[in-house]
Amino acid sequence: MPLLENAERDYRLFVDGSAGGGKRLELSLADLRALPQHTVTATMQCSGNRRGDMNKVKAASGTAWGQGIYMLVCFVYYRFFLVMF
């Protein structure tokens, strides 16, 4: 899907604040990027791994792929909920 020409300028995140008694917010992409970033690094294993071993105990749905797919991922996110309360 192509990016809209003014997507960054026009982007808005609206939070109505009804959950937890928070305040209403309208944040631009620049507002979000100005918040402190947090990073979580994790090792993930594909859920298809080890099904062959699991099938020896009890039949598992899906394809048994063996033991081959692992990855290291970094999630970068903004804790914008901190400005809501």
PEBELZI-V625675 format. One record per residue. RES is the residue in one small letter. D_FIRST is the distance of its C-alpha to the first C-alpha in Angstrom with 2 decimals. Layout:
BEGIN
RES&D_FIRST + RES&D_FIRST
END
This chain:
BEGIN
m&0.00 + p&3.82 + l&6.55 + l&9.12 + e&12.29 + n&14.52 + a&12.56 + e&15.22 + r&18.05 + d&17.22 + y&16.21 + r&19.05 + l&20.08 + f&22.83 + v&25.44 + d&28.17 + g&30.72 + s&32.29 + a&32.17 + g&35.16 + g&36.44 + g&34.06 + k&33.32 + r&30.44 + l&27.88 + e&25.20 + l&23.57 + s&21.35 + l&19.28 + a&22.35 + d&24.61 + l&22.88 + r&22.99 + a&26.67 + l&27.57 + p&29.14 + q&26.90 + h&28.13 + t&27.49 + v&28.36 + t&28.82 + a&29.24 + t&29.92 + m&28.10 + q&29.23 + c&27.14 + s&28.57 + g&29.19 + n&31.81 + r&35.42 + r&35.06 + g&37.70 + d&40.08 + m&39.25 + n&39.95 + k&43.49 + v&44.15 + k&42.22 + a&39.59 + a&36.04 + s&33.02 + g&30.31 + t&30.61 + a&33.06 + w&31.40 + g&34.34 + q&34.27 + g&31.57 + i&28.47 + y&28.90 + m&26.80 + l&27.40 + v&24.70 + c&24.70 + f&23.19 + v&23.09 + y&23.11 + y&24.66 + r&27.52 + f&26.76 + f&28.94 + l&31.90 + v&31.67 + m&31.65 + f&35.27
END
